Amino acid sequence: MAAALPATKENERFTLLAVVGVTLLSTLAMVLYPLLLSTFGMSPRISGILLGGTIHDIAQVVAAGLILGPETGEIATIVKLFRVALLVPIVAVIAVLYRDRSAATPGSRVPTFPAFLLWFLFFVVLTSMGVIGSDVAAIANESSRWLLVAAIGAAGVKTNFAELMKLGWRPVVMLVSETIFIALAVFAWSA
């Protein structure tokens, strides 16, 4: 989403807060949700839908799902990947809405359509058509894991809690509230 917003210091702080918050909340959910789901005896299908629909980070979704078994892990991963695919139209709409607003600020113009989304769609199509074989996809998958670790490490190096505290308590409450809302909505829908 950050690629669709004007590049400002405040937006950078909000993005960093979102990354830190999502990582912390997803890690907490990865541990707690499987415990709750197994305690209440949820089926692999319902558990997978709940995990994939509520946990923010892909790696934690996969881990939480696999804690409950391969079937739950597979369902959770599919649900989460569907959520990721939905980001394409959402980010595109946000980019269009903010493009006009950012034109007023010199040097902050947002691209009409973020390039990473185009690349994402391009590779989804190539993989779906079988143009990219399973060997190349496996190499890309492993590379993406290492790049994700590098990105999280870079975010950690860049994180300054004093800077994040300047944002106040409201964004934190919003992030936690949104997490609870999504969990309740997905639970209500899947039950």
C-alpha positions in Angstrom: 0.0 0.0 0.0 2.9 2.3 0.7 3.8 2.4 -3.0 0.4 3.9 -3.7 0.8 6.7 -1.2 2.8 9.9 -1.5 6.4 9.5 -0.2 6.4 11.6 3.0 8.2 11.2 6.3 4.9 10.6 8.1 3.8 8.0 5.6 7.1 6.3 6.0 6.6 6.1 9.7 3.0 4.8 9.3 4.4 2.1 6.9 7.1 1.1 9.4 4.5 1.0 12.2 2.3 -1.2 10.0 5.2 -3.6 9.2 6.3 -3.8 12.9 2.7 -4.2 14.1 1.7 -6.8 11.5 4.8 -8.8 12.3 4.1 -8.7 16.0 0.4 -9.4 15.7 1.0 -12.2 13.2 3.6 -13.9 15.3 1.2 -13.7 18.3 -1.6 -15.1 16.2 0.6 -17.9 14.8 1.0 -19.2 18.3 -2.4 -18.5 19.9 -4.8 -19.2 17.1 -3.8 -22.9 16.6 -4.1 -23.4 20.3 -7.6 -21.9 20.3 -8.8 -23.7 17.2 -7.5 -27.1 18.5 -9.1 -26.4 21.9 -12.5 -25.8 20.3 -12.1 -28.8 18.0 -12.4 -26.9 14.7 -12.3 -28.9 11.5 -9.2 -28.5 9.2 -11.4 -26.6 6.7 -12.7 -24.1 9.2 -9.3 -23.8 10.8 -7.6 -23.1 7.5 -10.2 -20.5 6.6 -9.8 -18.8 9.9 -6.0 -18.8 9.9 -5.7 -17.7 6.2 -8.4 -15.1 6.6 -7.2 -13.5 9.8 -3.4 -13.7 10.1 -1.7 -10.8 8.3 1.6 -12.3 7.3 2.0 -15.2 4.8 4.8 -16.9 6.6 2.9 -17.0 9.9 -0.3 -18.2 8.1 1.7 -21.2 6.7 3.3 -21.9 10.0 0.1 -21.7 12.0 -1.7 -23.9 9.5 1.0 -26.6 9.4 0.9 -26.7 13.2 -2.6 -28.1 12.8 -1.7 -30.4 9.9 -1.0 -30.4 6.2 -4.7 -30.1 5.2 -5.2 -27.0 7.4 -1.9 -25.6 6.2 -2.9 -26.0 2.6 -6.4 -24.4 3.1 -4.9 -21.5 5.1 -2.3 -20.8 2.5 -4.9 -20.8 -0.3 -7.1 -18.4 1.6 -4.2 -16.1 2.4 -3.0 -16.1 -1.2 -6.5 -15.1 -2.3 -6.4 -12.2 0.2 -3.0 -11.2 -1.3 -4.5 -11.3 -4.8 -7.3 -9.0 -3.6 -4.6 -6.4 -2.8 -4.0 -5.8 -6.5 -7.4 -4.0 -7.2 -7.3 -2.3 -3.8 -3.8 -0.9 -4.2 -4.7 0.1 -7.7 -7.7 2.1 -6.6 -5.8 3.8 -3.8 -3.0 4.7 -6.2 -5.5 6.3 -8.6 -7.2 8.2 -5.7 -3.9 9.5 -4.2 -2.3 10.3 -7.6 -4.3 13.5 -8.0 -3.8 14.5 -4.4 0.0 14.0 -4.6 0.3 16.1 -7.8 -0.1 19.2 -5.6 3.1 18.3 -3.7 6.2 18.7 -5.8 8.2 15.5 -6.1 5.6 13.3 -4.5 3.7 12.1 -7.5 2.5 8.5 -7.1 2.6 6.2 -10.1 -0.7 5.5 -11.8 -0.3 1.8 -11.1 2.6 0.6 -8.9 5.1 -1.4 -10.9 5.3 -4.2 -8.4 1.7 -5.0 -8.9 2.2 -5.3 -12.7 5.2 -7.7 -12.1 3.1 -9.7 -9.6 0.3 -10.1 -12.1 2.8 -10.9 -14.9 4.4 -13.7 -12.9 1.1 -15.1 -11.7 -0.1 -15.4 -15.3 3.2 -17.0 -16.4 3.2 -19.5 -13.6 -0.5 -20.3 -14.1 0.1 -20.9 -17.8 3.0 -23.2 -17.1 5.5 -20.9 -18.8 7.5 -20.9 -15.5 8.2 -24.4 -14.5 8.2 -25.9 -11.0 12.0 -25.9 -10.8 12.2 -22.2 -11.6 9.2 -21.5 -9.3 11.0 -23.3 -6.5 14.1 -21.2 -6.9 12.0 -18.1 -7.0 10.2 -19.2 -3.9 13.4 -19.8 -2.0 14.8 -16.5 -3.3 11.7 -14.6 -2.2 12.1 -16.1 1.4 15.6 -14.7 1.6 14.6 -11.4 0.2 11.7 -11.2 2.7 14.2 -11.9 5.5 16.4 -9.1 4.1 13.5 -6.7 3.9 12.4 -7.5 7.5 16.0 -7.1 8.6 16.2 -3.7 6.8 12.9 -2.6 8.4 14.4 -3.6 11.8 17.6 -1.6 11.2 15.4 1.3 10.1 13.0 1.1 13.1 13.4 3.7 15.7 10.8 3.3 18.3 11.1 7.0 19.4 10.1 8.0 15.8 7.2 5.5 15.8 6.0 6.9 19.2 5.6 10.3 17.5 2.6 8.8 15.6 0.7 8.4 18.9 -1.5 5.7 20.2 -4.3 5.9 17.6 -2.6 4.0 14.8 -1.7 1.2 17.3 -5.3 1.0 18.5 -6.5 1.1 14.8 -4.1 -1.8 13.9 -5.2 -3.9 16.9 -8.9 -3.1 16.3 -8.7 -4.0 12.7 -7.0 -7.3 13.6 -9.8 -8.1 16.0 -12.5 -7.0 13.5 -11.1 -9.2 10.8 -10.9 -12.2 13.2 -14.5 -11.7 14.2 -15.7 -11.2 10.7 -13.9 -14.3 9.3 -15.1 -16.4 12.2 -18.7 -15.2 11.7 -18.5 -15.9 8.0 -16.9 -19.3 8.3 -19.1 -20.6 11.2 
